Amino acid sequence: MLVSGVVLLSLHTPPELKMVRIPLWVIVTIISRDVMLLLGSVVIHVICGKTKVQPRILGKIATVLQMIMVLWTLLKWDEKWVPYWALGAAVCTGVSGLLYLWDGMRQLSASPRSLPTPHQ
């Protein structure tokens, strides 16, 4: 639901609504991280048999900042703050995505299936 709100608030709105648009690069960052997490979890599940996801505090912060950005825009509060909320949400989302990628790589490398098979 949060991603839907972010996407809808990035689209063109009629001038009479006087709403600030969320920048497209924020939406790209958020959706890219979510797609990466989905694909990564599928790959890990296929290779390792099970996926172990450890929530990160930075991911939680990213979600909170995304919520603030959406609410700030919907409530039409001081629009000069929207770029700051957007930047904070995008940076936290991107960094948390990199941390999840790091965790996934460690999980893959620890799997016995990831070891090379001996030649006979």
Residue pairs with C-beta under 8 A, 6 or more apart in sequence:
2 63
2 66
2 67
2 70
3 30
3 31
3 34
5 70
5 74
6 22
6 26
6 27
6 30
6 66
6 69
6 70
7 27
7 31
9 19
9 21
9 22
9 70
9 73
9 74
10 21
10 22
10 23
10 24
10 26
10 27
11 21
12 21
13 19
13 21
18 76
19 73
19 76
20 73
20 76
20 79
20 82
22 69
22 70
22 73
22 82
22 86
23 83
23 86
25 90
26 69
26 86
26 89
26 90
29 90
29 93
29 94
30 66
30 89
30 90
30 93
32 97
33 93
33 94
33 96
33 97
33 100
36 97
36 100
36 101
37 97
37 100
40 100
40 101
40 104
41 51
41 53
41 104
43 104
43 108
44 51
44 104
44 107
44 108
45 51
47 108
47 111
47 113
47 114
48 107
48 108
48 111
48 113
51 107
52 107
53 100
53 103
54 103
56 96
56 99
56 100
58 92
58 95
58 96
58 99
59 92
59 96
59 99
59 100
61 92
61 96
62 89
62 92
62 93
62 96
65 85
65 88
65 89
65 92
66 89
66 93
68 85
68 89
69 82
69 85
69 86
69 89
72 81
72 82
72 85
73 82
108 114
